[in-house]
Amino acid sequence: MGEKKFTVGAIFSAQHGHIKGHLRTFNELDEIDDIHLCAVEGGELEEITALSSKVVSGTRDLEEFLSRDEIDFVLVCARNDISSDILQKCVDAGKHFMFEKPGAMNANDLRKVAEAAEIKQLTTGVMFQNRWRPEVREVKQARINGDFGNIMTTETRLATSQVRFRNPDGWMFKKDTAGTGILAWLACHHIDIVSYLLDDRIVEVAAMLGTQNPEQIEVEDTALLVVRFSGGAMGTIHSGYHLAGPMPEEMGGSNDALVAIRGTRGYARIDSSHGDSFGMFSDMPGKEPAGYQSKSYNLPGSSAYGGLAGADFVRCHLNASRGDGSSPTSIQDAVHVLEVIDAAVESSRTGRTVKIS
């Protein structure tokens, strides 16, 4: 007999842009047999149920949902202001879980959930699926191999579709439901990626936040951060809803995106605007091939959120919950990202550099 397949659950609130993508991922994973849904705060239960033949139940009662012993693993896709409470209820029910970033309105709220999950030895994960893109993993391995020497700086840039293409009246642009704007929704990915690439934590932040789009929104649409890592490297993180041009039909916006790391013996640049590719240079003695090298991946098509890499990202978390390997992320990664976001908000408000203990 083969390995026992997974029964998964998904908890989602209304107008969350990623729940449809997660259902597509569940559809693609042969490891998943059944899906149970729980719609909270007006979540579109009937619409989401119709997306998968694997859906076997749907409810709007969270307590009933979490009482189902057959659910092995839960994905939470909820508004920022209600996410940490839902995650805590997953912990109380003893459920392994993943969740959509950021997971809470601030680091303190999510840290409490993380501590409770650790006590119960639960597998946790956060949807920082860009870690699992092949070019990101290959650049990280090159850094581990010493190809770049000592890392001096990092740089990230993410300019994406303007606010006018993103439902300016939605919950993502309201202070009470989102907390922050582009920091929580998109800059979080780059905060995580540079921390992941360096295996290091950001310990100091200087930031300027602002609202540059003409729409009347309550959160920042522009975030410029200068950061320092515990190992001494410095970096910049530039994010904004700045691009003219409509949103694509599928998830995601028009993007001008870059991640770069630079060291004493080499550098790498990942330009996500042009698919799965990267460029790299190293002058370490004996490094072959020599000179600047570029590489592109031609991956098979996939409807999963994040493509084949995104599907494998979720698969690895599922397997980790049964003791098969380690999970690519944990809730602690999201806690750190929120620490950086909290520090950026404070720095912008006070005009001072903020240290993260």
Buried (B, 14 or more C-beta within 10 A) or exposed (E): EEEEBBBBBBBBBBBBBBBBBBBBBBBBBEBBBBBBBBBBBEBBBEEBBEBBEBBBBBBBEBEEBBEBEEBBBBBBBBBBBBBBEBBBBBBEBEBBBBBBBBBBBBBEBBBBBBEBBBEEEBBBBBBBBBBBBBBBBBBBEBBEEBBBBEBBBBBBBBBBBBBBBBEBEBBBBBEEBBBBBBBBBBBBBBBBBBBBBBEBEBBBBBBBBEBEBEBEBEBBBBBBBBBBBEEEBBBBBBBBBBBEEEBEEEEBBBBBBBBBBBBEBBBBBBBBBEEBBBBBBBEBEEBEEEEEBEEEBEEEEBEBBBBBBBBBBBBBBBBBBBEEEEBBBBBBBBBBBBBBBBBBBBBBEEEEBBEBE
